[in-house]
């Protein structure tokens, strides 16, 4: 099972230059092969209360007793294309690179894999009509991936998920095209089986559902089945430096036994459905020296059985800013808020406030050293108390967390 930490977004907007720095391996008679990626590592120190799922050694283990060496989202990929007239054949093979010292953070002792599939797809494109690709690939929904400029802290509240198709998903078909400044993308998700589903990136907000059930012998693993889904996005870049985007995603007919690591619910989901949409904006001032961005998202998850295990609606908001005060040094910060309402009980299921600030120094154009911290106040209601083993109750965790790391882009 892959680590949740992989879901943290390394390739935020400040790293778009890494594609420009892609290494050309071959270019002859219309055929091109390039390599790109980002490799990063950081020393991490967390301070969650041990009674909460985030701090408990039986769950995530992110407490003050440990210091970690983590990978905040490294990846490496290869782009292959062949152009003939207005037509182009394209293929991508990309992997997430995992080298953190932590075992898988679901608390069941699985070790990390050094390389896990990130994107693997093939397709064809036309100069006028766009590109159609099939395989595991990024969703058009990621066009709304705005609101933060950090390596680690940003995006924790975003309800993007590989498994649900709003980030990356296997068995998908994507058509996309750029009409000058306008981007249009559509996606269809075919049937797939997954081992876990992270609602809200799973780290400290929302729910993290592991496929399986608890019997007399302990945890029994099983797959969660997702029948299909679809999504789409629009984005427009104005010549004066403003970017606007909107996206929608839906996953249908989700079935299987599960255990909710952050909450108390366990059981069988039957014909569950997830719907989400997001709006995002970004503006650049002073030729990009100053950038501000924001994002709003609405997320709904509902079990379709007669006695539903979950039925919730979540709204989250993020606002971020980035300022290069020299050519190689920047400061950045963000604020994120999210609230999940349980429609079955009529109460707030979880709520989070997150503040982050950071400093980055880029001694070279293809790398940066960074120091950042985020403070969060997370309320998880009706959650398991891992420290005492008591019945599910309301838990609150506050803490300041620190990261010192470096990243290289190519």
Secondary structure, 3 states (H helix, E strand, C coil): CCCHHHHCCCCCHHHCHHHHCCEEEEEECCEEEEEEEEEEEEEEECCCCCCCCCCCCCCCCCCCCCEEEECCCCEEEEEEEEEECCEEEEEEEEEEECCCCCCCCCCCCCCCCCEEEEEEEEEEEECCCEEEEEEEEECHHHHHCCCCCCCCCCCCCCCCCCCCCCCEEEEEEEEEEEECCEEEEEEEECCEEECEEEECCCCCCCEEEEEEEEECCEEEECCEEEEEEEEEEEEEECCCCEEEEEEEEEEEEEEEEEEECCCCCEEEEEEEEEEEEEEEEEEEEHHHCEEEEEEEEEEEEECCCCCCCCEEEEEEEEEEEEEECCCCEEEEEEEEEEEEEECCCCEEEEEEEEEEEEEEEEEECCEEEEEEEEEEEEEEEEECCCCCCCCCEEEEEEEEEEEEEEEEEC
